[in-house]
Amino acid sequence: MANMSQQKVAIPEQAPEVRNKNFEEVAQGYTADMAREEAARCLGCKASPCIAGCPVNVPIPEFIKEIAAGNFDEAYRILTSENRLPAICGRVCPQETQCEELCLRGKKGEPVAIGRLERFAADEWMRAHEPVVPEIPKNGTKMAVVGSGPAGITCAGELAQLGYSVTLFEALHAPGGVLMYGIPEFRLPKSIVRREIDSIRRLGVEIICNVIVGRSITIDELLAEGYAGVFVGSGAGLPSFLNIEGENLNGVYSANEFLTRSNLMRAYEFPKSPTPLRVGKRVAVVGGGNVAMDAARTAKRLGAAEVYIVYRRSETELPARAEEVHHAKEEGIIFKLLNNPVAIHGESGWVTDMECMEMTLGEPDASGRRRPITKAGSNFTIPLDTVVIAIGQSPNPLIRQTTPGLAVESWGGIIVNEETLETSKKGVYAGGDAVTGAATVILAMGAGKKAARALHTARFAKQT
């Protein structure tokens, strides 16, 4: 029987006053009964507008129908026919601006909780089944993938499924890219990421860590070693800064460094392991995106008594997901909106406070958001021990600097053919944040999938 409730089935969560002191996952996931109840809200409409909102074209009504019927294995099979990382996407994708935004149930009430159901299907499969090593005949062709984030993992998995011998190169000591170093444990447990990466290994993908493409080996050298094609999914790991006084003081981090120290260097296990982060009692995170929310909520869990989000626009313009803002507020993060830093001060080389100015909003700028304007004479200071700058990232320049013939945008993104994702250098394809700048996990996955198909097509074109 259809469930015509206008509200989603609520997902169990840790209480805010408990979770802001630990790194365990905030949302606990649906039970089987909850999943079936929520799946029964799906109308199974013929037009299926939700699919158009999914960058990897998951047949959403089909897998949800199977959950409603209790056929969880079949739901997972349908889901993974198009999405190689469902346990991850179900946790971190912005469904509210993609598939769920187009759900017809959202016209009168809340849309179907597609993300929560995706997570359930993946978690239930992994709980009930042992990993399987598929037998895939090799086609005798080698492919190289640079970067083991969502774009690289997806491209590597798709190519391996097609029979290619795939080598994936990762600069850090653990594969996973932003999934491992950028997203906190309480949003995306590292065990989930490792499990998904292991599934790529079982397809035959060789993952080599501690290899910096552009230093350890170049793109041209990979091509010379016999790789038929190279996919660059190296992400956007170069942080942006404010270019104000005091950014070189001890206690000032980029969000990239702050989250990497917490995630890959396991500050979240403190005091079981020595912490590689010193946060002190007062922390300010500058920025209003998901990364800023992640950094602020991480600082709170690492023991900071006061954590501020300092953002130069109003709450209406906050780019972070509404869910992340909601969780941050519940956990005691203090929002200082319509404020902008102008200097960071310190003593003996360490941060002591941050000077800010109040802002008002003028006419919309090129981004479509109202332009922030400083209010003269509104300067004030916030006493601080730590400042985290979370105002965006761009692609690392190393690959473009060491790859002759690779065309890039003025801001550093690799230029690609929109249809195939091939770059200006023959045999080299690129996708994800290395092309678009910092975006979402699912968009990067869509690019990896698209590039894999284009590489496959190009290989056959050479043989005919």
C-alpha positions in Angstrom: 0.0 0.0 0.0 1.3 3.4 -0.9 2.4 5.7 1.9 0.9 9.1 1.2 2.5 10.9 4.2 3.8 14.3 3.2 6.8 13.8 5.6 9.9 11.7 5.1 10.4 8.9 7.6 12.8 10.4 10.1 16.3 9.0 10.3 17.7 8.2 13.8 20.5 10.6 14.8 22.7 11.0 17.8 21.6 13.7 20.1 23.5 17.0 19.4 24.9 17.3 23.0 26.3 13.8 22.7 27.6 13.8 19.1 29.5 17.1 19.3 31.9 15.3 21.6 32.5 12.2 19.5 33.4 11.3 15.9 30.8 8.6 15.5 28.4 8.9 12.5 25.6 11.4 13.2 22.9 9.8 11.2 22.3 6.1 12.2 20.5 4.9 9.1 17.1 3.4 8.4 16.1 0.0 9.7 14.5 -2.4 7.2 11.0 -1.4 8.4 11.8 2.3 8.1 13.3 1.8 4.6 10.2 -0.1 3.4 7.9 2.6 4.8 9.8 5.4 3.2 10.1 3.5 -0.1 6.3 3.1 -0.2 6.1 6.9 -0.6 7.5 6.7 -4.1 4.8 7.0 -6.8 6.9 5.1 -9.4 5.8 7.8 -11.9 6.5 7.0 -15.5 8.3 10.2 -16.3 10.8 9.5 -13.4 12.1 13.1 -13.2 14.3 12.1 -10.3 16.6 10.2 -12.7 17.3 13.4 -14.7 18.6 15.0 -11.5 21.1 12.2 -10.9 24.6 12.8 -12.5 25.1 9.0 -12.9 21.6 8.2 -14.0 20.6 5.7 -11.3 17.2 4.1 -12.1 15.8 5.5 -8.9 12.1 4.3 -9.0 13.3 0.8 -9.9 15.6 0.3 -6.9 13.1 2.0 -4.5 10.3 -0.3 -5.7 12.4 -3.3 -4.8 13.1 -1.9 -1.3 9.3 -1.4 -0.8 8.8 -5.0 -1.7 11.6 -6.1 0.7 13.8 -7.3 -2.2 16.9 -5.6 -0.8 19.5 -7.6 -2.9 17.7 -6.7 -6.1 17.6 -3.1 -5.0 21.3 -3.1 -4.6 21.9 -4.8 -7.9 19.8 -2.1 -9.7 21.5 0.7 -7.8 25.0 -0.5 -8.5 24.3 -1.0 -12.2 25.0 2.8 -12.5 26.6 3.9 -9.2 29.8 2.2 -7.9 29.8 4.1 -4.6 26.3 4.0 -3.2 27.2 3.8 0.5 29.2 7.0 0.0 26.7 8.8 -2.2 23.9 8.0 0.1 25.7 9.9 2.9 27.3 12.9 1.2 25.5 13.7 -2.0 23.3 16.9 -2.1 20.2 15.0 -3.1 18.1 18.0 -2.1 19.4 19.9 -5.2 19.6 16.9 -7.5 17.3 13.9 -7.6 15.1 14.8 -4.7 14.6 18.4 -6.0 12.7 16.9 -9.0 10.7 14.3 -7.0 6.9 14.8 -7.6 6.2 14.1 -3.9 8.1 17.3 -3.2 5.3 19.4 -4.8 3.1 18.8 -1.8 5.3 18.0 1.2 8.8 16.5 1.3 10.3 14.5 -1.5 11.1 10.8 -1.2 14.3 10.3 0.9 16.2 8.9 -2.1 19.6 9.4 -0.4 18.6 7.6 2.8 17.2 4.7 0.8 20.4 4.5 -1.3 22.5 4.4 1.9 20.2 1.7 3.3 20.5 -0.5 0.2 24.3 -0.3 0.2 24.6 -0.8 4.0 22.2 -3.8 4.0 24.0 -5.5 1.1 27.4 -5.1 2.8 26.0 -6.4 6.1 24.4 -9.4 4.6 27.0 -10.5 2.0 30.7 -11.4 1.8 32.8 -9.6 -0.8 32.9 -11.4 -4.2 35.9 -11.4 -6.6 34.5 -11.2 -10.1 36.1 -13.0 -13.0 36.8 -10.4 -15.7 38.7 -11.4 -18.9 41.5 -8.9 -19.6 41.6 -7.3 -23.0 45.4 -6.7 -23.0 45.3 -2.9 -22.8 46.6 -0.7 -20.0 45.0 2.4 -18.7 46.3 4.9 -16.1 44.2 6.9 -13.7 45.6 9.9 -11.7 44.0 10.5 -8.3 41.9 8.1 -6.2 39.1 10.4 -5.3 35.5 9.8 -6.6 36.3 10.7 -10.2 39.4 8.4 -10.3 37.8 5.5 -8.4 34.8 5.6 -10.7 36.8 5.8 -13.9 39.1 3.0 -12.8 36.2 0.7 -11.8 34.4 1.3 -15.1 37.6 0.6 -17.1 38.4 -2.5 -15.1 34.9 -3.9 -15.6 35.5 -3.5 -19.3 38.6 -5.7 -19.1 41.4 -3.1 -19.0 44.5 -3.4 -16.8 44.1 -0.3 -14.7 46.8 1.3 -12.6 45.6 4.1 -10.2 48.2 6.5 -8.9 47.6 8.4 -5.6 49.8 11.1 -4.2 49.0 10.5 -0.5 49.7 7.4 1.6 46.0 6.2 1.5 43.6 6.0 -1.4 40.3 7.8 -1.4 41.2 11.4 -2.1 38.7 13.9 -0.7 36.6 11.0 0.6 39.4 10.1 3.0 41.1 13.4 3.8 38.3 15.9 3.3 35.1 14.6 4.8 35.0 14.0 8.5 34.4 10.6 10.1 31.1 11.7 11.6 29.7 12.3 8.1 31.5 9.6 6.2 33.2 6.8 8.2 36.6 5.8 6.8 35.6 2.1 7.0 32.9 2.8 4.4 35.5 4.4 2.1 38.0 1.6 2.5 35.2 -1.0 1.8 34.3 0.8 -1.4 37.9 1.1 -2.5 38.4 -2.6 -1.8 35.6 -3.3 -4.2 37.6 -1.5 -6.9 40.7 -3.6 -6.1 38.6 -6.8 -6.4 37.9 -5.7 -10.0 41.7 -5.9 -10.6 42.6 -2.2 -10.3 46.2 -1.8 -9.0 46.4 1.2 -6.6 49.9 2.7 -6.1 50.1 5.3 -3.3 52.8 7.9 -2.6 53.2 8.7 -6.3 52.9 12.4 -7.2 52.2 12.6 -10.9 54.1 15.6 -12.2 57.0 14.8 -9.8 57.4 11.1 -9.3 56.4 10.5 -12.9 54.9 12.7 -15.6 51.9 12.2 -17.9 54.2 11.9 -20.9 56.2 9.2 -19.1 53.0 7.2 -18.4 52.1 7.4 -22.1 55.6 6.3 -23.0 55.3 3.3 -20.7 52.5 1.9 -22.8 49.3 3.1 -21.2 46.8 3.6 -24.0 45.1 6.4 -22.2 45.4 8.5 -19.0 42.5 9.9 -16.9 43.3 12.9 -14.7 41.1 13.0 -11.6 43.5 14.8 -9.3 40.9 17.0 -7.7 41.1 20.6 -6.4 43.5 20.5 -3.5 45.1 23.9 -3.7 43.6 26.1 -1.0 42.6 29.7 -1.5 43.5 32.3 1.2 42.2 35.8 2.2 45.5 37.6 1.6 45.2 39.5 4.8 47.7 40.4 7.5 48.5 37.5 9.9 47.7 34.5 7.7 51.2 33.1 8.3 50.8 32.9 12.1 50.9 29.6 13.9 47.3 28.5 14.4 46.1 29.5 11.0 45.2 26.5 8.8 43.6 26.1 5.4 40.5 23.9 5.7 42.3 21.4 3.5 45.2 21.0 5.9 42.9 21.1 9.0 40.7 18.3 7.8 43.6 16.3 6.4 45.3 16.4 9.9 42.0 15.3 11.4 41.2 12.6 8.9 44.3 11.0 7.5 46.5 11.9 10.5 43.7 10.6 12.8 43.3 13.6 15.1 39.8 12.3 15.7 41.3 9.4 17.7 42.8 11.8 20.3 43.7 11.0 23.1 44.2 7.4 21.9 46.8 8.7 19.5 48.8 12.0 19.7 46.8 14.7 18.0 48.4 16.5 15.0 46.1 19.4 15.6 46.1 22.2 18.2 42.7 23.9 18.3 42.7 25.6 21.7 39.5 27.0 23.2 38.3 29.4 20.5 38.2 28.6 16.8 36.9 30.7 13.9 36.2 29.1 10.5 36.0 31.6 7.6 33.6 30.6 4.9 30.1 29.2 4.5 30.3 26.1 2.4 30.1 22.4 3.3 33.9 22.4 4.0 33.5 25.2 6.4 30.8 23.3 8.3 33.0 20.2 8.4 35.9 22.1 9.8 33.8 23.9 12.4 32.1 20.7 13.6 35.5 18.9 13.7 36.9 21.7 15.8 34.1 21.4 18.3 34.7 17.6 18.6 38.4 18.2 19.1 37.6 20.2 22.3 37.1 23.8 21.3 34.6 25.6 23.7 33.6 28.2 21.2 33.6 27.7 17.4 32.5 30.4 15.0 31.5 30.4 11.4 32.5 33.8 10.0 30.7 34.5 6.6 30.4 37.7 4.8 26.9 37.2 3.4 23.6 36.3 5.2 22.2 32.9 5.9 20.2 33.0 2.7 23.4 32.9 0.7 25.1 30.2 2.7 26.3 27.7 0.0 26.4 24.8 2.5 23.7 22.1 2.5 20.8 23.0 4.7 21.3 19.8 6.6 24.9 20.6 7.4 23.9 24.1 8.6 21.1 22.6 10.7 23.5 20.1 12.3 26.1 22.7 13.0 23.6 24.9 14.8 22.3 22.0 16.8 25.9 21.2 17.9 26.6 24.7 19.2 28.5 26.3 16.3 28.1 30.1 16.5 27.2 31.8 13.2 28.7 35.3 12.8 27.1 36.2 9.5 27.5 39.5 7.5 31.1 39.7 8.9 34.4 39.6 7.0 37.9 39.2 8.4 40.4 42.0 7.6 43.4 40.9 9.8 44.6 38.2 12.1 46.7 39.3 15.1 49.1 37.3 17.2 51.8 37.3 19.9 55.0 35.2 19.8 54.0 33.9 16.4 50.7 32.5 17.6 47.1 33.7 16.8 45.5 35.8 19.5 42.5 37.3 17.7 40.9 38.1 14.3 39.7 41.6 13.3 36.5 41.7 11.3 34.2 44.3 9.8 30.4 44.1 9.5 28.9 43.8 6.0 25.7 44.8 4.3 24.4 43.3 1.0 24.2 45.2 -2.2 23.1 44.3 -5.7 23.8 40.7 -7.1 27.3 40.1 -8.4 28.5 37.7 -11.2 27.7 34.7 -9.0 24.0 35.8 -8.7 24.4 36.4 -5.0 24.1 39.9 -3.4 27.5 41.6 -3.2 28.8 42.1 0.3 29.7 45.7 1.2 31.8 46.8 4.2 30.3 49.1 6.8 32.8 51.8 7.6 33.9 52.0 11.2 32.4 48.6 12.2 35.7 46.9 13.1 35.7 44.5 16.0 37.9 41.6 17.2 37.2 38.0 18.2 39.7 36.4 20.7 40.9 33.2 19.1 43.4 30.4 19.3 42.8 28.9 15.8 41.7 30.2 12.4 40.6 27.9 9.6 40.3 29.4 6.1 37.6 27.6 4.1 36.9 29.9 1.1 37.5 27.4 -1.7 40.2 25.3 -3.5 41.5 25.2 -7.0 43.4 22.4 -9.0 47.0 21.9 -8.0 49.2 23.4 -10.8 51.7 20.6 -10.8 50.2 18.5 -13.6 49.6 21.4 -15.9 53.1 22.7 -15.3 54.7 19.4 -16.2 52.5 18.4 -19.1 53.4 20.2 -22.4 50.4 20.7 -24.6 47.8 20.5 -21.8 45.4 23.5 -22.2 44.0 25.0 -19.0 41.7 27.8 -17.9 43.1 31.0 -16.4 42.1 29.8 -13.0 43.8 26.4 -13.4 41.0 24.0 -14.5 41.9 21.6 -17.3 40.1 22.3 -20.5 38.2 19.3 -21.9 35.9 18.4 -24.8 32.5 18.5 -23.1 31.3 15.4 -24.9 34.3 13.1 -24.3 36.3 14.8 -21.6 39.4 14.5 -23.7 42.0 17.2 -23.1 44.0 19.1 -25.7 46.6 16.3 -25.3 45.8 13.2 -27.3 45.0 10.2 -25.1 44.7 12.3 -21.9 41.2 12.8 -20.4 40.2 14.6 -17.3 37.2 15.1 -15.0 35.9 16.1 -11.6 37.3 19.0 -9.6 40.5 19.1 -11.8 38.2 20.4 -14.5 35.3 22.1 -12.7 37.0 23.3 -9.6 35.6 22.1 -6.2 32.2 20.5 -6.7 30.3 17.5 -5.5 31.2 13.8 -5.2 28.5 12.6 -7.5 29.4 15.1 -10.2 33.0 13.9 -10.1 31.7 10.3 -10.3 29.6 11.2 -13.4 32.8 12.6 -15.0 34.8 9.5 -14.2 32.1 7.3 -15.7 31.8 9.5 -18.9 35.6 9.5 -19.4 35.8 5.7 -19.0 33.3 5.2 -21.8 35.1 7.7 -24.0 38.4 6.0 -23.4 36.8 2.7 -24.3 35.3 4.1 -27.5 38.6 5.7 -28.5 40.4 2.4 -28.1 38.1 0.6 -30.5 38.2 3.6 -32.9 42.0 3.0 -33.1 41.5 -0.7 -34.0 39.1 -0.1 -36.9 
